[in-house]
């Protein structure tokens, strides 16, 4: 019985030793595995013209570091009241943590955009309202959609 208890104690110590590895990182390393949040700053203007190609843009950071290795950045765009007809646009990495996609709004309206971002084991999706052209604000439906994704 003592032999079994001694083996269990050694196994427990080995497991504790394996799970307590240092989580500090050298400068320039990826922060995967840390609890530091991913921050996505949407850089697209909130007021946009109709009929011109627009660059949808988001800067992804973790702490002070630009995230240049995001697994995926997608921009989901939909017109007020029409979330079920949203469009997903794949973001392309440009530089310094910035991901972009081009889009053209073909008519006046209030639109919404999520910047779905998956990076370093985390998923965040900030939302922004976009006023395109001269929308008739009396026809705008408030958007109460949550952060759940309709597209997989």
N, C-alpha and C positions, 0 to 999 in steps of 0.2 A: 504494500500500500504506500509506503514512504517513497518507493521507487517511482510510482505513478505520479505522486504529488510533486516530486522533484522534476520530472519530465514536463508536467503541466506548467510549473513555475518557469522553467527555461523557455518553453514555447511562448508563454506570455511575455517574458522579457524580450524575446526576439521580435515578436510582433510589435511591441511598444517601440523598440529601437528602430524598426523599419518605418513606422508611421510618424516618427518625430523628426524627419529629416528637415534640414534648414530650408526655409522658404524664402530667404533673401536671394536676390538675383544680382548678378554682375551688371554693370552698365551696358546697355545695348541688348540684353537678353529679353526674351519674350516673357511676359508676366503671366503666362498660363499657369493656373493652379493657385494664384493669389486671389484674395477676396476683393481686390480693388476693382471698382466698377468700371464698366465701359461707358464712356460718355459720347453721345452722338449729337453734334451741333448742326442743325439744319441751316445751311447758308443761302438757301433760295430766298429771294425777295418775297415779301408777302403780297405785293401788288404787282401784277404782271400784264403785259399786253396780249391782245388776241392775235392769232395768225403768225406769230414769230416763233422760231425755234428757241426754246428756253432750256437752260441748263439747270436741272435739278441737282442739288449739291449738298453733301453732308460730310462733316469732318469728324473722324472717329479717333478718340484718344482713350488712354488708360493711364491715369495719373498725369505725369508731364510728357508721356511718350505718345507720339503719333502711332496709330495702329495701321501699319502698311500691309498687314497680312490677314485682314478680315476674311472669314470663310465665305460670307455672302453679305452684300448690301443690295437691297431691292427697294425701289420706290413704288409704293402703291398709291395711285391717284384716282379719285372719283369726284363726280359732281355732287353738290348738295342734294341729299335725298336719294342718291343712286348708288349707294355703297355696293349693292349686289352687282353693279356693272363696272366695278373698278378695274383698272389696268395695272399690271405689274411690269416694271421696267428694271432690268438688271443694271446695277451700278458698276462702273468700271473705275478701278483705282487709277488716280492721276499722279499725285505726289503728296507727301507730308500728311498722310492719313485722310486725304480727300477722295471721295468717290462721287462719280457723276453719271447722269443719264440725260439724254436730250428728249424733249417732249414739246409738242405744239398744241396749244389750246385753240380749238376752232370756233369757239363762241364765248360770249360774255357769260360769266357765272361765278359762283363761289364754289371752290373746289377744296378738297382736303387731301392731305398727303401723309402717309406713314413712311418713315425711313426704316424699314425692317433691317436690322443689323445683327448678324451673328459673328462673334469674334471671341477667340480664346475661351471657348466654353460658355459664353454668356450670350443672351439674346435681349436686345433692347429695341424699342420701336417708337421713337418720338413722333408726335403728330403736329402738323402745321396747317392752318387755314390759308388758302390762296384766293385773293380777289383778282379775277381776270377781267380786263376791260371795264365796262360800266354795268355791273350786274344790277338787276331789279331786285333790291333787297327785300321787297314784299313777298317775293316768290322763294326766298331762301328758306330751307328747312334746317333747323338746328341739327347738328350732327352729334348724336349721343353714342356713336359706335365706340365700343371699348377697344382694348388692345388685342382682341382676339383676331386671328388671321382667318380670312375666308378662303385664301388660296394656300395650298401646300406646295 
